[in-house]
Amino acid sequence: MLPSSNNEDSDTRLTWQEKLGYGLGDFGSNLVWGMCITFLLYFYTDVFGISAAAAGTLLLIARVFDAVLDPIMGLITERFTTRWGKFRHYLLFGTPVMALLLVLTFSTPDLGPEGKLVYAYVTYILLGVLYTVVNLPYGALAPTMTQEAGDRNALSVYRSFGAKAGDGLVVGLATPTLVLILGAGAATRGYQLTAVIYAVLCWAALWFTFATCRERHVAQMTGGLSLRQLLHVLRWNSPFLLLFASFLFFVSAVFTRGTATVYYMTYNAGQPGLLGPLLAAGTVASMLGILMSQGFAGRLGKRDTFIFGLGLWAVCGVGMFLTPYSAVMMLFLWYVGGYVGMGFSFGLFWSLIADTVEYGEWQTGIRAEGGIYSIASFLLKLCSAVAGIVPAVVLDLTGYLPNVAQSDRALAGINWIMTLFPAVFGLLAIAPLLFYRLDEVQFTKIVYELRQRQSPARR
């Protein structure tokens, strides 16, 4: 059955409080996500005492399980509504549990080798489940808040800024210092107390999102959205499928480098004290790219701006690979340049995904924000699994040993996953975009036609 849409206040522009509130949602989410992507593998191998192979397998299994859960969660969000709407109540009730599980994941109970592994599996899998329960509905909020192109791009910018502030400026810059200060020499206690701080901040940020954001364009499906209907929407949504293929490589590139950075700065560059500044510099660079992406998108279009960012990322990755470890300043420059390129692409990521919601509705008559975002979230989790297992496998194959000077072979392996692998992934991400045709002109026409279809129902 075709959905009906609640389009009250359809022409209302978003307030700055709503934009800020939406951006803070991904700030809170990325305090959790950033800790897991950047530090969890290192925490497991060098702090908790789990082997690289076992930790990599754990990350793969947990993240694949989490990814499979996303489409299920997407269908759930399409079936149930409350007085707060389709999505906001998940932020209200799920965030406290997610915050608690972040602390448990970065805790180190006194257990034997098998007990440690079981504990890690249980806590990390549960953390992934709650992250899905909270972050997937959060992402699906954007298309329900506005159909105005400028506001939708603004939400993408605020979200991207919030994400980079969370996983870059806070997690990247503050974590090494907080672990050192709070732990007083004991990394186990340092990581746990750092997780407590991030859990409280995450809780506050996502509750602020709940309080400030409103759902204005909400599709109500009689009986809910079925898996068959979701697959039908995806089948006729070629822009989403092309973005899916591109993001598969793009996000794998970003996550793989994110996982490798702590190893690279500790062992290859021999400058663990510069890890925080490097991550912070990359975050600021990506924010600069995000800001510039809006101007470039206005001239070149979203797709071509995205491609430009991917190309810059790849070039800088190759440059970093060719730079000696001792040339720290040049390594910084290549790293920063790459993250400027990443910002160009990342700044448009969710705006492009949001546009495919209307395209799918235009093609099939079914508006499925939760379903679309569940598949996008599935992609992110799948890529995070790749980002976890690829570095772990390479470390294991090249003879990496924690907390000791590394062999030339191990250093080369770390260098590959920091530079060449992300560069190649970036280039592969460009290919599907060459066939992407949903530009700003077509999107405007689609929104107009959808409103014309709905107008008789309002009379």
Long-range contacts (C-beta under 8 A, 24 or more apart in sequence): 1-221, 1-222, 1-223, 2-365, 2-366, 3-219, 3-220, 3-221, 3-361, 3-365, 3-366, 3-367, 4-219, 4-220, 4-457, 5-217, 5-218, 5-219, 5-220, 5-367, 5-454, 6-215, 6-216, 6-217, 6-218, 6-220, 7-216, 7-217, 7-451, 7-454, 7-458, 8-216, 9-216, 10-147, 10-216, 10-217, 10-451, 11-148, 12-216, 13-146, 13-148, 13-151, 14-145, 14-146, 14-148, 14-151, 14-154, 14-155, 17-212, 18-145, 18-212, 18-213, 18-214, 19-151, 19-154, 19-155, 19-158, 20-158, 20-212, 21-208, 21-209, 21-211, 21-212, 21-213, 22-141, 22-142, 22-145, 22-155, 22-158, 22-159, 22-162, 22-209, 22-212, 22-213, 23-155, 23-158, 23-159, 23-161, 23-162, 24-162, 24-205, 24-206, 24-208, 24-209, 25-91, 25-138, 25-141, 25-159, 25-162, 25-205, 25-206, 25-209, 25-213, 26-138, 26-159, 26-160, 26-162, 26-163, 26-166, 27-162, 27-163, 27-165, 27-166, 27-170, 27-205, 28-95, 28-162, 28-166, 28-201, 28-202, 28-203, 28-204, 28-205, 28-206, 28-209, 29-131, 29-134, 29-135, 29-138, 29-163, 29-166, 29-202, 29-206, 30-162, 30-163, 30-164, 30-165, 30-166, 30-167, 30-171, 31-102, 31-166, 31-167, 31-170, 31-171, 31-198, 31-199, 31-201, 31-202, 31-205, 32-98, 32-102, 32-127, 32-131, 32-198, 32-202, 33-131, 33-135, 33-166, 33-167, 34-166, 34-167, 34-168, 34-170, 34-171, 34-172, 35-102, 35-106, 35-171, 35-175, 35-195, 35-198, 36-105, 36-124, 36-127, 36-384, 37-167, 37-255, 37-258, 37-259, 37-384, 37-387, 38-167, 38-171, 38-172, 38-175, 38-258, 38-259, 38-261, 38-262, 38-279, 39-171, 39-175, 39-191, 39-262, 40-105, 40-106, 40-124, 40-388, 41-259, 41-388, 41-391, 41-392, 42-262, 42-263, 43-106, 43-191, 44-120, 45-402, 46-187, 46-402, 46-403, 47-108, 47-187, 47-188, 47-191, 48-108, 48-116, 48-120, 48-188, 49-113, 49-116, 50-113, 50-116, 50-117, 50-120, 51-396, 52-392, 52-395, 52-396, 52-400, 52-402, 53-392, 53-393, 53-396, 54-117, 55-120, 55-392, 56-388, 56-389, 56-391, 56-392, 56-393, 56-395, 56-396, 57-389, 57-392, 58-117, 58-120, 58-121, 58-124, 59-124, 59-385, 59-388, 59-389, 59-392, 60-385, 60-388, 60-389, 61-121, 62-121, 62-124, 62-125, 62-128, 63-128, 63-381, 63-382, 63-384, 63-385, 63-388, 64-381, 64-382, 64-385, 65-125, 65-128, 66-125, 66-128, 66-129, 66-131, 66-132, 66-381, 67-377, 67-378, 67-379, 67-381, 67-382, 67-385, 68-378, 69-128, 69-129, 69-132, 70-132, 70-136, 70-374, 70-375, 70-377, 70-378, 70-381, 71-227, 71-230, 71-371, 71-374, 71-375, 71-378, 72-374, 73-132, 73-133, 73-136, 73-370, 73-374, 73-377, 74-136, 74-140, 74-230, 74-370, 74-371, 74-372, 74-373, 74-374, 74-375, 74-377, 75-224, 75-225, 75-226, 75-227, 75-230, 75-370, 75-371, 75-374, 76-370, 77-136, 77-137, 77-140, 77-370, 77-374, 78-221, 78-224, 78-225, 78-368, 78-370, 78-371, 79-221, 79-223, 79-224, 79-225, 80-224, 81-218, 81-220, 84-210, 85-144, 85-214, 85-215, 85-218, 86-137, 86-140, 86-144, 86-215, 86-218, 86-369, 86-370, 87-137, 87-138, 87-140, 87-141, 87-144, 87-215, 87-369, 87-370, 88-137, 88-141, 88-210, 88-213, 88-215, 89-210, 90-133, 90-134, 90-136, 90-137, 90-138, 91-134, 91-137, 91-138, 91-206, 91-207, 91-209, 91-210, 92-207, 92-210, 94-130, 94-133, 94-134, 95-134, 95-202, 95-203, 95-206, 95-207, 96-203, 97-130, 98-127, 98-130, 98-131, 98-133, 98-134, 98-202, 99-199, 99-200, 99-202, 99-203, 100-199, 101-126, 101-127, 101-130, 102-127, 102-195, 102-198, 102-199, 102-202, 103-192, 103-195, 103-196, 103-199, 105-195, 106-191, 106-192, 106-194, 106-195, 107-192, 107-195, 108-188, 108-191, 108-192, 128-381, 132-377, 132-381, 134-206, 135-377, 136-370, 136-373, 136-374, 136-377, 137-370, 138-206, 138-209, 139-350, 139-353, 139-373, 139-376, 139-377, 140-369, 140-370, 140-372, 140-373, 140-374, 141-213, 141-215, 142-350, 142-354, 143-217, 143-354, 143-357, 143-358, 143-369, 144-215, 144-216, 144-217, 144-218, 144-369, 145-213, 145-214, 145-215, 145-216, 145-217, 146-216, 146-217, 147-217, 147-358, 147-447, 149-440, 149-443, 149-444, 152-351, 152-354, 152-355, 153-294, 153-297, 153-348, 153-351, 155-350, 155-351, 155-354, 156-347, 156-348, 156-349, 156-350, 156-351, 156-354, 157-290, 157-291, 157-294, 157-347, 159-350, 160-290, 160-343, 160-346, 160-347, 160-349, 160-350, 161-287, 161-290, 163-346, 164-283, 164-286, 164-287, 164-290, 164-343, 164-346, 165-283, 165-287, 167-258, 167-283, 168-279, 168-280, 168-282, 168-283, 168-284, 168-286, 169-280, 169-283, 169-284, 170-198, 170-201, 171-198, 171-279, 172-275, 172-276, 172-279, 172-280, 172-282, 172-283, 173-276, 173-277, 173-279, 173-280, 173-283, 174-276, 175-276, 176-272, 176-273, 176-275, 176-276, 177-276, 219-361, 219-366, 219-367, 219-368, 219-369, 221-366, 221-368, 225-366, 225-368, 225-370, 225-371, 229-366, 229-368, 229-371, 230-368, 230-371, 230-375, 232-364, 232-366, 233-360, 233-363, 233-364, 233-366, 233-368, 233-371, 233-372, 234-360, 234-371, 234-375, 236-360, 236-363, 236-364, 237-356, 237-359, 237-360, 237-363, 237-372, 239-352, 239-355, 239-356, 239-359, 239-436, 239-437, 239-438, 240-353, 240-356, 240-359, 240-360, 240-372, 240-375, 242-432, 242-433, 242-435, 242-436, 243-352, 243-353, 243-356, 243-432, 243-436, 244-375, 244-376, 244-379, 245-431, 245-432, 246-306, 246-429, 246-430, 246-431, 246-432, 246-433, 246-436, 247-349, 247-376, 247-379, 247-380, 247-383, 247-429, 248-379, 248-382, 248-383, 248-429, 249-425, 249-426, 249-428, 249-429, 250-310, 250-345, 250-425, 250-426, 250-429, 251-379, 251-380, 251-383, 251-384, 252-383, 252-386, 252-387, 252-425, 253-313, 253-421, 253-422, 253-423, 253-425, 253-426, 253-429, 254-342, 254-346, 254-422, 255-383, 255-384, 255-386, 255-387, 255-388, 256-386, 256-387, 256-390, 256-391, 256-417, 256-421, 256-422, 256-425, 257-317, 257-338, 257-417, 257-418, 257-419, 257-422, 258-387, 259-387, 259-388, 259-391, 259-417, 260-391, 260-414, 260-417, 260-418, 261-418, 263-391, 263-395, 263-400, 263-414, 263-418, 264-414, 264-415, 264-418, 267-405, 267-406, 267-410, 267-411, 267-414, 268-325, 268-411, 268-414, 268-415, 268-418, 269-325, 269-328, 269-331, 270-325, 271-328, 274-328, 278-332, 278-335, 281-332, 281-335, 281-336, 281-339, 282-335, 282-336, 282-338, 282-339, 283-339, 285-336, 285-337, 285-338, 285-339, 285-340, 285-343, 286-339, 286-340, 286-342, 286-343, 286-346, 287-343, 288-340, 288-343, 289-339, 289-340, 289-341, 289-342, 289-343, 289-344, 289-345, 289-346, 289-347, 290-343, 290-344, 290-346, 290-347, 291-343, 291-347, 292-340, 292-343, 292-344, 293-343, 293-344, 293-345, 293-347, 293-348, 294-347, 296-344, 297-348, 301-439, 301-440, 302-348, 302-351, 302-352, 302-439, 302-440, 303-352, 303-433, 303-436, 303-439, 305-344, 305-345, 305-348, 306-344, 306-345, 306-348, 306-352, 306-433, 307-430, 307-433, 307-434, 308-341, 308-344, 309-341, 309-342, 309-343, 309-344, 309-345, 309-346, 310-341, 310-345, 310-426, 310-427, 310-429, 310-430, 310-433, 311-341, 311-426, 311-427, 311-430, 312-337, 312-338, 312-340, 312-341, 312-344, 313-338, 313-339, 313-341, 313-342, 313-345, 313-422, 313-423, 313-426, 314-341, 314-423, 314-424, 314-426, 314-427, 315-341, 315-423, 316-341, 316-423, 317-419, 317-420, 317-422, 317-423, 317-426, 318-419, 318-420, 318-423, 320-418, 320-419, 321-415, 321-416, 321-419, 321-420, 321-423, 325-411, 338-422, 355-438, 355-443, 356-438, 358-443, 358-446, 358-447, 358-450, 359-438, 359-443, 359-446, 361-450, 362-446, 362-449, 362-450, 390-417, 390-421, 391-417
